[in-house]
Amino acid sequence: MISKKRSFKKWDNEEYPKVSKKQIKFPKDVYIAYAVCGQKCGNKEFIVDGQTQVCEYCGKLMFRTEVKKYVFDKLI
């Protein structure tokens, strides 16, 4: 099992760059995949397609079963 406490601990000592709102541009659409883990684990979740997805429970790579395009109506 992956220790979340261990992975978050490394962020405590890092400094992050300052980002202005003008630099942030959200996409108007995004591809979302329904991903599943192995039968022994059984974890299922939605992920942004194209990114590596490691199961948060067992640490194995998840398998994408279906991908659909989601279009945002408006950003709040």
C-alpha positions as CSV (number, residue, x, y, z in Angstrom):
1,M,0.0,0.0,0.0
2,I,1.2,3.5,-0.8
3,S,1.7,5.8,2.1
4,K,-0.1,9.1,1.5
5,K,1.5,10.5,4.6
6,R,5.0,9.8,3.2
7,S,4.2,11.3,-0.3
8,F,2.6,14.5,1.2
9,K,5.4,15.0,3.7
10,K,7.9,16.0,0.9
11,W,5.7,19.0,0.0
12,D,6.1,20.5,3.4
13,N,9.6,21.8,2.7
14,E,9.0,22.9,-1.0
15,E,8.3,26.5,-2.1
16,Y,5.8,27.0,-4.8
17,P,6.0,29.6,-7.5
18,K,3.5,32.5,-7.4
19,V,0.8,32.2,-10.1
20,S,-1.4,35.0,-11.2
21,K,-5.0,34.5,-12.3
22,K,-4.0,35.8,-15.8
23,Q,-1.7,32.8,-16.2
24,I,-4.4,30.2,-15.6
25,K,-6.4,29.1,-18.6
26,F,-8.9,26.3,-18.1
27,P,-9.9,24.1,-21.1
28,K,-13.4,24.4,-22.5
29,D,-13.6,20.6,-22.7
30,V,-11.7,17.6,-21.3
31,Y,-11.6,13.8,-22.0
32,I,-12.5,11.7,-18.9
33,A,-11.8,8.0,-18.6
34,Y,-13.5,5.5,-16.4
35,A,-10.6,3.5,-15.0
36,V,-10.5,0.2,-13.0
37,C,-7.8,-1.5,-11.0
38,G,-7.1,-5.3,-11.0
39,Q,-9.7,-7.8,-9.7
40,K,-7.9,-8.2,-6.4
41,C,-8.1,-4.5,-5.6
42,G,-11.4,-3.6,-7.3
43,N,-10.9,0.2,-7.2
44,K,-12.8,2.3,-9.8
45,E,-12.6,6.0,-10.5
46,F,-12.9,8.7,-13.2
47,I,-9.6,10.2,-14.3
48,V,-8.4,12.8,-16.8
49,D,-7.5,10.8,-19.9
50,G,-3.9,10.9,-21.0
51,Q,-2.4,11.0,-17.5
52,T,-0.8,8.1,-15.7
53,Q,-3.2,6.9,-13.1
54,V,-1.8,4.9,-10.2
55,C,-4.3,3.2,-7.9
56,E,-4.3,5.0,-4.5
57,Y,-5.0,1.8,-2.7
58,C,-2.6,-0.8,-4.2
59,G,-0.2,1.2,-6.3
60,K,-0.8,-0.6,-9.6
61,L,-1.6,1.2,-12.9
62,M,-5.3,1.4,-13.6
63,F,-6.9,0.4,-16.9
64,R,-9.1,2.8,-18.9
65,T,-12.3,1.1,-19.9
66,E,-14.1,4.0,-21.7
67,V,-13.3,7.6,-22.6
68,K,-15.8,10.4,-23.2
69,K,-15.4,14.1,-23.9
70,Y,-17.0,16.5,-21.4
71,V,-17.8,20.0,-22.5
72,F,-18.1,22.6,-19.7
73,D,-21.2,24.8,-19.9
74,K,-19.6,27.6,-18.0
75,L,-16.9,28.1,-15.4
76,I,-17.9,29.6,-12.1
